[in-house]
């Protein structure tokens, strides 16, 4: 998956143009937060998730490749990773993604090494 970590999986059910902001986000072992930002850039699609109090209100960047399924009926994004995977991911602060290519690089490497 590493090479395609920034693209949606073919069977994820994501329809380009669907507004995912506000969707609930579920890891394989439970709820982690809500989608705060979403982009569909070719070669760099991702979500920014507001994790809420379980990770001290942290925002995390999730490459589209870790999304297992998008359920538009329940407005839920299901991930192919655990809460600990998300919790241990590189730090992300809102606004960093465009100015700091290093965050994109570190995040991509982190999730690609997890063999999602």
C-alpha positions as CSV (number, residue, x, y, z in Angstrom):
1,X,0.0,0.0,0.0
2,X,2.9,2.4,0.7
3,X,3.1,3.8,-2.8
4,X,-0.7,4.5,-2.8
5,X,-1.1,5.7,0.8
6,X,-2.4,9.1,-0.5
7,X,-5.1,7.6,-2.7
8,X,-8.5,6.1,-1.7
9,X,-8.8,2.4,-1.9
10,X,-10.9,1.2,-4.8
11,X,-13.4,-0.6,-2.5
12,X,-13.6,2.3,0.1
13,X,-16.8,3.6,-1.3
14,X,-15.6,7.2,-1.5
15,X,-17.3,9.2,-4.2
16,X,-15.3,12.2,-5.3
17,X,-17.0,15.4,-4.4
18,X,-18.6,14.0,-1.3
19,X,-18.2,16.5,1.6
20,X,-16.7,14.5,4.5
21,X,-16.3,17.3,7.0
22,X,-18.2,16.5,10.1
23,X,-18.3,12.8,9.5
24,X,-17.7,10.5,12.5
25,X,-14.3,8.6,12.3
26,X,-14.0,5.0,13.6
27,X,-10.8,3.1,14.0
28,X,-10.9,-0.7,13.9
29,X,-11.3,-0.6,17.7
30,X,-13.5,2.4,18.3
31,X,-14.4,6.1,17.8
32,X,-11.6,8.6,17.4
33,X,-13.2,11.8,16.4
34,X,-14.7,13.8,13.5
35,X,-13.4,15.0,10.2
36,X,-12.3,18.6,10.5
37,X,-10.7,19.0,7.0
38,X,-10.8,17.0,3.8
39,X,-8.9,17.2,0.5
40,X,-9.1,15.3,-2.7
41,X,-5.8,16.4,-4.2
42,X,-4.6,14.0,-6.8
43,X,-1.7,12.1,-5.2
44,X,-2.3,13.7,-1.8
45,X,-5.8,13.0,-0.6
46,X,-6.2,13.1,3.2
47,X,-8.4,13.9,6.2
48,X,-7.6,16.0,9.2
49,X,-9.4,14.5,12.2
50,X,-10.2,16.3,15.5
51,X,-9.6,13.6,18.0
52,X,-11.4,15.1,20.9
53,X,-10.4,14.5,24.5
54,X,-9.1,10.9,24.1
55,X,-5.8,12.3,22.6
56,X,-5.9,15.6,24.4
57,X,-7.9,17.3,21.6
58,X,-5.2,16.7,19.0
59,X,-5.6,17.0,15.3
60,X,-4.2,14.2,13.1
61,X,-3.6,13.9,9.4
62,X,-4.8,10.7,7.9
63,X,-3.8,9.7,4.3
64,X,-6.8,8.5,2.2
65,X,-5.2,5.1,2.0
66,X,-6.0,4.3,5.6
67,X,-9.7,4.7,4.9
68,X,-11.3,1.3,4.7
69,X,-14.8,2.5,4.0
70,X,-16.9,5.6,3.8
71,X,-20.6,5.2,4.9
72,X,-22.6,8.2,3.6
73,X,-25.8,6.9,5.2
74,X,-24.4,7.1,8.7
75,X,-21.8,9.8,7.8
76,X,-19.0,7.7,9.2
77,X,-15.5,7.1,7.9
78,X,-14.1,3.7,8.9
79,X,-10.3,3.3,9.1
80,X,-8.0,0.3,8.5
81,X,-6.0,1.2,11.6
82,X,-6.3,1.1,15.4
83,X,-6.7,4.0,17.8
84,X,-3.1,3.4,19.0
85,X,-1.9,3.8,15.3
86,X,-3.6,7.1,15.2
87,X,-2.5,8.2,18.6
88,X,1.2,7.4,17.8
89,X,1.1,9.2,14.4
90,X,3.3,12.3,13.8
91,X,2.2,15.6,15.3
92,X,0.0,17.8,13.1
93,X,-1.1,21.3,13.8
94,X,-3.9,22.9,11.7
95,X,-2.5,24.8,8.8
96,X,0.8,22.9,8.6
97,X,-0.1,20.7,5.6
98,X,0.4,23.3,3.0
99,X,3.4,25.0,4.4
100,X,5.2,22.0,5.8
101,X,5.9,19.2,3.3
102,X,7.8,17.4,6.1
103,X,4.6,16.7,7.9
104,X,3.2,15.0,4.8
105,X,6.3,13.0,4.3
106,X,6.5,11.8,7.9
107,X,2.8,10.9,8.0
108,X,3.1,9.0,4.7
109,X,6.1,7.1,5.9
110,X,4.4,6.3,9.3
111,X,1.3,4.8,7.8
112,X,3.1,3.1,4.9
113,X,5.3,1.3,7.4
114,X,2.2,0.1,9.2
115,X,1.2,-1.9,6.0
116,X,-2.4,-0.8,6.0
